[in-house]
Amino acid sequence: MEKNKVNMVDAPEGHVGEGFFATKFDQVVGLARANSLWPLPFATSCCGIEFMATMASHYDLARFGSERVSFSPRQADMLLVMGTISKKMAPILRQVYEQMSEPRWVIAVGACASSGGVFDTYSVLQGIDKVIPVDVYVPGCPPRPEQIVDGVMQLQELVKNESQRRRHSAEYKELLASYNIE
């Protein structure tokens, strides 16, 4: 009787033969990147507490290859912005984003990071996408750990399917130029 195999990650499409497997380089690199994202938590309020629960043993973000939480932007490629961002903090958030090496991805966690939340005031940034590009939005106030895990899984799909050439494309450079980022 054959036991059921459980694959955490399916192999990309390719050619299989005796003793070899061949596929596209983009797919292999995408698969490796998607399953080894190094998060940088930029937490300012209650969403940060939910992220702590996400990293704990019950939800265990480590099973997605994100167990190495980095507190240095130079050693991270996934920025998780959680909580209320004031307009005075916006330049610091942008500096953290710019210090991250390419390729880099951003997840806006919670209503405050996504849209300013209930704080429609002069001092609160009404969404971090005003200062840096965002790849995935996680809704909620605060979002449950399951939602944060789902956001990371959505980002993994984006990363896995992203072309190596995307970061050098005219569209991507135009996107960064719209944020005045070189």
Rosetta blueprint (number, residue, H / E / L):
1 M L
2 E L
3 K L
4 N L
5 K L
6 V L
7 N L
8 M L
9 V L
10 D L
11 A L
12 P L
13 E L
14 G E
15 H E
16 V E
17 G E
18 E L
19 G L
20 F E
21 F E
22 A E
23 T E
24 K L
25 F H
26 D H
27 Q H
28 V H
29 V H
30 G H
31 L H
32 A H
33 R H
34 A H
35 N L
36 S L
37 L L
38 W L
39 P E
40 L E
41 P E
42 F E
43 A E
44 T L
45 S L
46 C H
47 C H
48 G H
49 I H
50 E H
51 F H
52 M H
53 A H
54 T H
55 M H
56 A L
57 S L
58 H L
59 Y L
60 D L
61 L H
62 A H
63 R H
64 F H
65 G L
66 S L
67 E L
68 R L
69 V L
70 S L
71 F L
72 S L
73 P H
74 R H
75 Q H
76 A L
77 D L
78 M E
79 L E
80 L E
81 V E
82 M E
83 G L
84 T L
85 I L
86 S E
87 K L
88 K L
89 M L
90 A H
91 P H
92 I H
93 L H
94 R H
95 Q H
96 V H
97 Y H
98 E H
99 Q H
100 M L
101 S L
102 E L
103 P L
104 R L
105 W E
106 V E
107 I E
108 A E
109 V E
110 G H
111 A H
112 C H
113 A H
114 S H
115 S H
116 G L
117 G L
118 V L
119 F L
120 D L
121 T L
122 Y L
123 S L
124 V E
125 L L
126 Q L
127 G L
128 I H
129 D H
130 K H
131 V L
132 I L
133 P L
134 V L
135 D L
136 V E
137 Y E
138 V E
139 P L
140 G L
141 C L
142 P L
143 P L
144 R L
145 P H
146 E H
147 Q H
148 I H
149 V H
150 D H
151 G H
152 V H
153 M H
154 Q H
155 L H
156 Q H
157 E H
158 L H
159 V H
160 K H
161 N H
162 E L
163 S L
164 Q L
165 R L
166 R H
167 R H
168 H H
169 S L
170 A H
171 E H
172 Y H
173 K H
174 E H
175 L H
176 L H
177 A H
178 S H
179 Y L
180 N L
181 I L
182 E L
